[in-house]
Amino acid sequence: MENIVLHAQPREVFGKKVKALRKKGQIPAILYGHKVKSKPLLVNKTEFEKVFKEAGVSSLVNLKVNHESPQKVLIREPQRDPISLEPLHVDFYKIKMTEKIRTEIPLKFVGESPAVKELDGTLITNRDTIEVECLPEALVHEIEVDVSGLKTLDDVIKVSNLNVPEGIEVLNEPEETVASIMPPRSEEELAELEAPVEEKVEEVEEVEKKEEEAEEEEMVEEKKPSEEPEKIPESGGKS
């Protein structure tokens, strides 16, 4: 098991004031989990990004807070800015090495499918992670999925076909499709996609014209006098 270390320090700044910390290259974080009282932390953004690229969400990290003994943690998916994708906040979950945990392991698709190369099919990946249960020491960074076995347009890779390391139990349905091949488009489909834009515009204009005519007919119908004579209210007094 790889020895991945990440340094952190206690955090005493909260709320809107953490914005200033981010500008200085610090990320607010929190440590929680097995027999741990939630502890606010700070981590260096550059160091964190390097560690997260290596560990992801499924590899154990030795989190070292100042001079304390390292704690085994999993990194939860960081909260990021929707535009810049800069990390805004990170959760570290402390685990107990003797207790099984549930988490997700990323799938890495490798190899080349003959159905794609020779039959012009398109590789479709239905999942990019699988849910697992195992002891922390059995966790791996990713599971490789070799697509070179997809030789025909009907071939699929199911969860049951994955090469999962010993000690890891997959919780997804065995028959769930992980990857498949989409056949190439027919000549008719390609011709339809390549149809001149002008034809599409004419079709839309024709539909709009018919809708306008229908609306005009409805307006004419509404303006027609009723076939029944309008009732004249009776006078309240004598003539």
RAQUITA-V322184 format. One record per pair of residues at least 4 apart in sequence whose ideal C-beta (glycine too) atoms are under 8 Angstrom apart, sorted by the first residue. I is the first residue (numbers start at 1). J is the second residue. If there is no record, write none. Layout:
I:J ; I:J
//
This chain:
1:60 ; 1:137 ; 2:54 ; 2:59 ; 3:62 ; 4:51 ; 4:54 ; 4:55 ; 4:59 ; 4:60 ; 4:61 ; 4:62 ; 5:51 ; 5:61 ; 5:62 ; 5:64 ; 5:70 ; 6:43 ; 6:47 ; 6:48 ; 6:51 ; 6:61 ; 6:62 ; 6:63 ; 6:64 ; 7:43 ; 7:44 ; 7:47 ; 7:64 ; 7:65 ; 8:29 ; 8:31 ; 8:41 ; 8:42 ; 8:43 ; 8:63 ; 8:64 ; 8:65 ; 8:92 ; 9:41 ; 9:42 ; 9:43 ; 9:65 ; 9:66 ; 10:39 ; 10:40 ; 10:41 ; 10:42 ; 10:65 ; 10:66 ; 11:28 ; 11:29 ; 11:40 ; 11:41 ; 11:42 ; 12:40 ; 13:17 ; 13:18 ; 13:20 ; 13:21 ; 13:28 ; 14:18 ; 14:40 ; 17:21 ; 18:22 ; 18:28 ; 19:23 ; 20:24 ; 21:26 ; 21:27 ; 21:28 ; 21:42 ; 22:26 ; 22:27 ; 22:28 ; 22:45 ; 22:86 ; 22:88 ; 25:44 ; 25:45 ; 25:46 ; 26:42 ; 26:43 ; 26:44 ; 26:45 ; 27:42 ; 27:43 ; 27:44 ; 27:45 ; 27:48 ; 27:78 ; 27:87 ; 27:88 ; 27:89 ; 27:90 ; 28:40 ; 28:41 ; 28:42 ; 28:88 ; 28:89 ; 28:90 ; 29:40 ; 29:41 ; 29:42 ; 29:43 ; 29:89 ; 29:90 ; 29:91 ; 29:92 ; 30:38 ; 30:39 ; 30:40 ; 30:41 ; 30:89 ; 30:90 ; 30:91 ; 30:92 ; 31:36 ; 31:38 ; 31:39 ; 31:41 ; 31:63 ; 31:65 ; 31:71 ; 31:73 ; 31:92 ; 31:94 ; 32:36 ; 32:38 ; 32:39 ; 32:91 ; 32:92 ; 32:93 ; 32:94 ; 33:73 ; 33:92 ; 33:93 ; 33:94 ; 33:95 ; 34:94 ; 34:95 ; 34:96 ; 34:99 ; 35:94 ; 35:96 ; 36:71 ; 36:94 ; 39:65 ; 41:65 ; 41:92 ; 43:47 ; 43:48 ; 43:90 ; 44:48 ; 45:49 ; 45:86 ; 45:87 ; 46:50 ; 47:51 ; 48:52 ; 48:87 ; 48:90 ; 49:53 ; 49:87 ; 50:54 ; 51:55 ; 51:61 ; 51:75 ; 52:56 ; 52:75 ; 52:78 ; 54:59 ; 54:141 ; 55:59 ; 55:60 ; 55:61 ; 55:75 ; 55:141 ; 56:75 ; 56:106 ; 56:141 ; 56:142 ; 57:74 ; 57:75 ; 57:76 ; 57:77 ; 57:103 ; 57:104 ; 57:106 ; 58:74 ; 58:103 ; 58:104 ; 58:105 ; 58:106 ; 58:139 ; 58:140 ; 58:141 ; 58:142 ; 59:74 ; 59:139 ; 59:140 ; 59:141 ; 60:72 ; 60:73 ; 60:74 ; 60:95 ; 60:136 ; 60:137 ; 60:139 ; 61:72 ; 61:73 ; 61:74 ; 61:75 ; 61:92 ; 62:70 ; 62:71 ; 62:72 ; 62:73 ; 63:70 ; 63:71 ; 63:72 ; 63:73 ; 63:92 ; 63:94 ; 64:68 ; 64:69 ; 64:70 ; 64:71 ; 65:71 ; 71:94 ; 72:94 ; 72:95 ; 72:97 ; 72:136 ; 73:92 ; 73:93 ; 73:94 ; 73:95 ; 74:92 ; 74:93 ; 74:95 ; 74:101 ; 74:103 ; 74:136 ; 75:90 ; 75:91 ; 75:92 ; 75:93 ; 76:90 ; 76:91 ; 76:92 ; 76:93 ; 78:87 ; 78:88 ; 78:89 ; 78:90 ; 79:87 ; 79:88 ; 79:89 ; 79:90 ; 80:85 ; 80:86 ; 80:87 ; 80:88 ; 81:85 ; 81:86 ; 81:88 ; 95:99 ; 95:101 ; 95:136 ; 96:136 ; 97:135 ; 97:136 ; 97:137 ; 98:135 ; 99:135 ; 99:136 ; 100:133 ; 100:134 ; 100:135 ; 101:133 ; 101:134 ; 101:135 ; 101:136 ; 102:131 ; 102:132 ; 102:133 ; 102:171 ; 103:131 ; 103:132 ; 103:139 ; 104:129 ; 104:130 ; 104:131 ; 104:132 ; 105:129 ; 105:130 ; 105:132 ; 105:139 ; 105:140 ; 105:141 ; 105:142 ; 105:143 ; 105:168 ; 106:128 ; 106:129 ; 106:141 ; 106:142 ; 106:143 ; 107:125 ; 107:127 ; 107:128 ; 107:129 ; 107:130 ; 107:142 ; 107:143 ; 107:144 ; 107:145 ; 107:162 ; 107:178 ; 108:142 ; 108:143 ; 108:144 ; 108:145 ; 109:123 ; 109:125 ; 109:144 ; 109:145 ; 109:147 ; 109:179 ; 110:144 ; 110:145 ; 110:146 ; 110:147 ; 111:146 ; 111:147 ; 111:148 ; 112:116 ; 112:117 ; 112:147 ; 112:148 ; 113:117 ; 113:121 ; 113:123 ; 113:147 ; 113:148 ; 113:149 ; 113:150 ; 113:151 ; 113:181 ; 114:118 ; 114:119 ; 114:148 ; 114:150 ; 114:151 ; 115:119 ; 115:121 ; 115:150 ; 115:151 ; 115:152 ; 115:153 ; 115:155 ; 115:181 ; 116:120 ; 116:121 ; 116:122 ; 116:123 ; 116:150 ; 116:181 ; 119:152 ; 119:153 ; 119:181 ; 119:183 ; 119:184 ; 120:184 ; 121:150 ; 121:153 ; 121:181 ; 121:182 ; 121:183 ; 121:184 ; 122:181 ; 122:182 ; 122:184 ; 123:147 ; 123:150 ; 123:179 ; 123:181 ; 123:182 ; 124:179 ; 124:180 ; 124:181 ; 124:182 ; 125:178 ; 125:179 ; 126:176 ; 126:177 ; 126:178 ; 126:179 ; 126:180 ; 127:172 ; 127:176 ; 127:178 ; 130:143 ; 130:159 ; 130:162 ; 130:170 ; 130:171 ; 130:172 ; 130:178 ; 131:170 ; 131:171 ; 131:172 ; 132:164 ; 132:168 ; 132:169 ; 132:170 ; 132:171 ; 133:168 ; 133:169 ; 133:171 ; 134:138 ; 134:139 ; 134:167 ; 134:168 ; 134:169 ; 135:167 ; 137:167 ; 138:165 ; 138:166 ; 138:167 ; 138:168 ; 139:168 ; 140:165 ; 140:168 ; 143:162 ; 143:163 ; 143:164 ; 143:165 ; 144:163 ; 145:157 ; 145:162 ; 145:178 ; 145:179 ; 146:163 ; 147:157 ; 147:179 ; 149:155 ; 149:157 ; 149:161 ; 150:155 ; 150:156 ; 150:157 ; 150:179 ; 150:180 ; 150:181 ; 151:155 ; 152:181 ; 153:181 ; 153:183 ; 154:181 ; 155:180 ; 155:181 ; 156:177 ; 156:178 ; 156:179 ; 156:180 ; 156:181 ; 157:161 ; 157:162 ; 157:177 ; 157:178 ; 157:179 ; 157:180 ; 158:174 ; 158:175 ; 158:176 ; 158:177 ; 158:178 ; 159:170 ; 159:172 ; 159:173 ; 159:174 ; 159:175 ; 159:176 ; 159:178 ; 160:174 ; 160:175 ; 161:178 ; 162:170 ; 162:178 ; 164:168 ; 164:170 ; 170:174 ; 172:176 ; 185:189 ; 185:190 ; 185:193 ; 186:190 ; 187:191 ; 188:192 ; 189:193 ; 190:194 ; 191:195 ; 195:199 ; 195:200 ; 196:200 ; 197:201 ; 198:202 ; 199:203 ; 200:204 ; 201:205 ; 202:206 ; 203:207 ; 204:208 ; 205:209 ; 206:210 ; 207:211 ; 208:212 ; 209:213 ; 210:214 ; 211:215 ; 212:216 ; 213:217 ; 214:218 ; 215:219 ; 216:220 ; 217:221 ; 218:222 ; 219:223 ; 220:224 ; 226:230 ; 235:239
//
